[in-house]
Amino acid sequence: MARGKYAKMISDRSGFEFPYSEMVQEWNGLWVHKSEFEPKHPQENPKARHSDSESLKNARPARKEPMVVYVGGQGFFDHNDTMQPENRDLTIVDAIVGHVTVSTS
């Protein structure tokens, strides 16, 4: 088998003559001397993009629950170590889009 001990090859990049045994092939197919070799840049192989997730089958919008806010009074454990709920007067605020209704119970 021939080794190319005296063979020469022309670089596709620079056009200079180099020993055949010192030539390497780049990712783009060019034969260049090992001193001229440039590896493939990572941006040449972009990461695969995944498509967006599909929505749920027969999806329905969220229910609109009335919002109840307790205003005033003490917290459950503020002055009650017996873990029994306290009877207290609370003001309940029912909020509806557009206006607010305030009632006391």
Summary of the structure (lengths in Angstrom):
residues: 105
radius of gyration: 39.2
end to end distance: 102.8
largest distance: 104.6
contacts: 151
relative contact order: 0.11
helix: 6%
strand: 28%
